[in-house]
């Protein structure tokens, strides 16, 4: 029943910016933290950023801190990832998810993701 749909990806040049969107349904959105993850071809899925239920606390991977900003609008059931100063290292499929308890992310809620491609 929980569905998370990512959008906003595209192809940009190094130094450009993108904003990703995560639209949630089938859950009380404000009751869950939200995380962004990415997976490049042949690589494992990695953590990018997370935001608390109310949006007052954020967390970032060291590799993106200072360049990416995670936010959310609980009235719209949407989370965002603003990505600035992009480099080819950010090329990946980006996913969002919510916790399932026990310190892990909801295994059945991984969607199709949205592709981000950064050219040199």
C-alpha positions in Angstrom: 0.0 0.0 0.0 2.9 2.3 0.6 4.1 3.9 -2.6 7.0 6.3 -3.1 7.4 7.8 -6.6 10.6 9.7 -7.5 10.8 12.3 -10.2 12.9 15.3 -11.3 16.0 13.5 -12.6 17.6 14.3 -15.9 20.9 14.9 -17.7 22.9 18.0 -16.8 26.5 19.2 -17.1 29.0 19.3 -14.3 28.3 22.3 -12.0 24.6 22.4 -12.8 21.7 21.8 -10.3 18.6 19.5 -10.1 15.8 19.2 -7.7 14.4 15.7 -7.1 10.9 15.0 -5.8 9.5 12.1 -3.7 5.7 11.8 -3.7 4.4 9.5 -1.0 1.0 7.8 -0.6 -0.5 5.0 1.5 1.0 6.3 4.7 0.7 9.1 7.2 3.6 11.0 5.7 4.3 13.2 8.7 4.8 10.1 10.9 7.9 9.0 9.0 11.4 10.2 8.4 12.5 10.2 4.7 15.8 9.1 3.2 17.3 9.6 -0.2 19.6 6.9 -1.6 21.5 6.4 -4.9 22.8 3.5 -6.9 25.2 3.7 -9.8 25.5 0.9 -12.3 27.5 -2.0 -10.7 27.5 -0.3 -7.3 25.6 -0.9 -4.1 22.9 1.4 -3.0 24.3 4.2 -0.8 22.8 6.7 1.6 22.6 10.3 0.5 20.4 12.3 2.9 17.6 12.0 5.4 15.1 14.2 7.1 13.2 13.8 10.4 9.4 13.7 10.6 8.9 17.4 11.2 11.8 18.4 9.0 13.8 20.0 11.8 16.7 17.6 11.6 18.7 16.6 8.5 21.5 14.2 7.8 23.9 14.0 4.8 26.5 11.7 3.5 29.9 13.4 3.7 30.3 13.4 0.0 27.3 15.6 -0.6 27.2 17.8 2.6 27.3 21.5 1.6 26.0 20.8 -1.9 22.7 18.9 -1.4 19.7 20.0 0.7 16.9 17.7 1.8 13.5 19.1 2.7 9.8 18.1 2.9 6.3 19.4 2.8 4.1 17.3 5.0 0.9 19.0 3.7 1.8 17.8 0.2 3.2 14.4 1.2 6.4 15.2 -0.7 10.1 15.2 0.0 12.7 17.0 -2.0 16.4 16.8 -2.7 18.1 20.0 -4.0 21.3 19.0 -5.7 23.8 21.8 -6.5 27.3 21.8 -8.0 26.8 18.4 -9.5 29.7 16.3 -10.6 29.9 13.1 -12.7 30.3 11.2 -9.3 26.6 12.0 -8.7 25.5 10.0 -11.8 23.1 7.3 -10.4 19.5 6.3 -10.0 18.1 8.1 -6.9 15.5 6.5 -4.6 13.6 7.7 -1.6 12.3 5.5 1.2 10.9 5.6 4.8 11.9 3.6 7.8 10.2 0.2 8.6 11.4 0.0 12.2 14.3 -1.8 13.7 16.7 0.7 12.1 16.2 -0.4 8.5 14.3 1.0 5.5 11.1 -0.4 4.2 12.1 -3.3 2.0 8.9 -3.4 -0.1 8.9 0.4 -0.8 11.8 0.7 -3.2 10.4 2.2 -6.4 11.8 2.7 -9.8 13.9 5.7 -8.8 14.8 8.7 -11.0 17.9 8.8 -13.2 20.5 11.6 -12.7 23.2 11.9 -15.3 26.0 14.4 -14.9 28.3 14.9 -17.9 31.8 16.4 -17.8 
